[in-house]
Amino acid sequence: MSQRYIPEPVPADSEYIIGAHYFPGWREGTHFGWGKITPYPERKPLLGWYDEGDPEVTDWEIKWALEHGISCFIYCWYRVGHEGPVRHRLGHAIHDGFFHARFKDKFKFAIMWENQNAGCSASVEDLVDNLFHFWMDNYFSHPSYLRIDGKPVLCIYDVSRLCEFLGANVKIKRDAVRKALDKLREEAVRCGLSGLWLFCEYRHQDVWNLQRIRDCGFDCVFAYCWHTKNQYPTAEEAINTQLEAMNKWRKLDIIPFVPTISVGWDPMPWKSDNPATPWLHPDKMTRWYLEPPQYETLCKKVKAMMAELPETSPGRKMLMLDNWNEWGEGHFISPHKKHGFGYLDVIRKVFTTAPQVHIDLTPADVGLGPYNKLFKG
């Protein structure tokens, strides 16, 4: 670590809890790698082709987030297998980066259990005895873990996979999942917590599915991202898609929700001709990205919508951003070559009381970096 270091963050005050989804795929050798992104130089992070397991990288991210009103990263969390002692992958961003960062005490983090992939849970016993206690020991008990009213926030990606693994048959799947989630809450209280917030990812408006999520015992829904009907939507269509979806949730009033603002979707670096992934075929994938002024329009409209939610709704005070660093899928607001701090400056302008005029420092400004020690491409 250099003798000089990153200047202390100067947080931008906000009345909102603003969490940015975080994909931990940017340590060379752990996922597809930066080589997939280099053909798209406009996406190059201002951190360079970094290693997110480097605590100094994490401190830059914390500084930039705090100075623009973002108070939390929601890390995608992946288990290996469905039972037994917990093994996980892509955990470097939390365990190597965040836990060793100097500024971690100023910031919050949470996890989103990506249970739709290889790692779900084979039984209620596994869910409580193995998964919960791993989360409790490593995350929920950490002073920087996101809590609301004293209760940690756990996001779960796929309700269908929970029903598949925990439900004995079609008729009682909802009851089985509800009982399992109740066990999680009971165990949280037994471990000295005030309880547990359980958020479920869902990005559609189907009444049956919203009712299922509610009946399974979740506290609220949120969208990791939003998809459009048209392959190449206009900015107006992309904005309206998000607003219409959340307003329909509000009118249906089946389950509370936390709003999500999506900046775009363009997974060209992941493009594939594999027939098993037709959505990644270049001729079929949806591709769109809002420019900062368009993003500002969306942010202002979402803020106005939040003010109309019931006082008791979690969405009145909490907001999720899609996404901090999904360089591959093409939805990212972290500072990068094309737009610099443009998206973060919009968040600061719309959702904080901080002065619009400010200084955004980069590693080059203070003689730090580069951070590409694992990627030489």
Secondary structure, DSSP 8 states (H G I E B T S, - for coil): --SS----------SSEEEEEE----STTSSS-GGGTTT-GGG-BTT-S--TTSHHHHHHHHHHHHTTT--EEEEEEEEESSSSS-EEES-HIIIIIGGG-TTGGG-EEEEEE-TTSS---SSHHIIIIIIIHHHIIIIITSTTB-EETTEEEEEES-HHHHHHHH-SSGGGHHHHHHHHHHHHHHHHHHTT-S--EEEEE--S--HHHHHHHHHTT-SEEE-S----SSSS--HHHHHHHHHHHHHHHHHH-SS-B--EEE-EE--GGG----TT-GGGSTTTS--EE--HHHHHHHHHHHHHHHTTS-TT-GGGTEEEEE-SEETTTTEE-S-BTTTBTHHHHHHHHHH--S-S------GGGGT-----TT---
